[in-house]
């Protein structure tokens, strides 16, 4: 049965992404809009490049392990490809993997991203980081302040940052869920007030994995890093955002 | 920690080499508005999202980080100006009483950071000096977080010392291309050294903001 799950998931995802999303915070409601040029050749170098920024989940740790195998500890692999390689396959554009395992966004992560905003040839920066902040129980407000700094700097530099909410940990890492949920809410709120698109991976994740402890996207019982199915899922959620799908954006509730 | 320090140093070097993402030059972006009086907002708080300014009556307007709203008239002699996070009216950051004599332009400077409790807002009167033919005037606004006093020099004028959250007085200079520089107190060299074309009979604000060790930027605005 497990071997058929990816196909079923892809079918369900295709139905989801046909009317793309960005389900926002309680403060706001969704409004469908027409295609928005999320990915353009912003720097005019003749190429469209996405830089995926994050931690071990962006790096691809846990990839290559099929769903349904018990994994207590996810091995480090230098051949991991994760969702960035899949995103490149699905969008047909270059994707730079800028995942650093163990990185904490509110410590070295935000500084590294700011540096990349200055130096990277990427046209768009996809940001998904915060799981390690949750391990250190960084207050959500601090996460929000750091994210806002990055968004302000990106705005001044005229660089596009598309933040994503976070995957949902489970099992041996279920203790981090309270914090990752709160960080995801920060992403939604800041997307609203900055009037920028974001990707609500967490919302889609929860919809597809209503029972977190049995989620086929994660290596279980480790519960933090996605397996191959999980990376497929993330790439399936991210890809339509960059290829001109109709998106919904956060609008203020009147 | 070492990694963070190295990255910050690299970031500062990159900022220095790239001119910090901009500003300067080109004669500045206008903030003039249509009236002889009014309030405009300079947003210099790096960890704060775009702001919405509600003067109490009439339309609201927004200001982005490093951005500058045009001068907008106040609804009366006194107004209670509300500043909140854009698109979230319930997230009020400041409610400020602003008095207007109908003849003075004022600047509301938002600076500091919420993260460390230093977020502040101050209303400054924009006292434009008389300008004779062939002259322009320039002032510097210091909103660079975690930086003490800065020295600003415009043209050949003597250096002005400016505290965080403060504005220099207008410096009268001959109109035309002029160099300007900004140096942190105690530093050997300027962290901003550029030039701009300052037009006759115009007043300019050089807005310096960001956070020491993270990012700094500046922009030139025309005030009239």
Interface residues (C-beta under 8 A of the other chain):
Chain A: X27 X28 X107 X108 X111 X112 X114 X115 X118 X119 X141 X142 X145 X146 X148 X149 X151 X152 X153 X155 X156 X157 X189 X190 X192 X193 X194 X195 X250 X252
Chain B: X3 X4 X7 X8 X10 X11 X14 X15 X18 X21 X22 X46 X47 X48 X49 X50 X64 X65 X66 X85 X86 X87 X88 X90 X91 X113 X114 X115 X211 X214 X215 X217
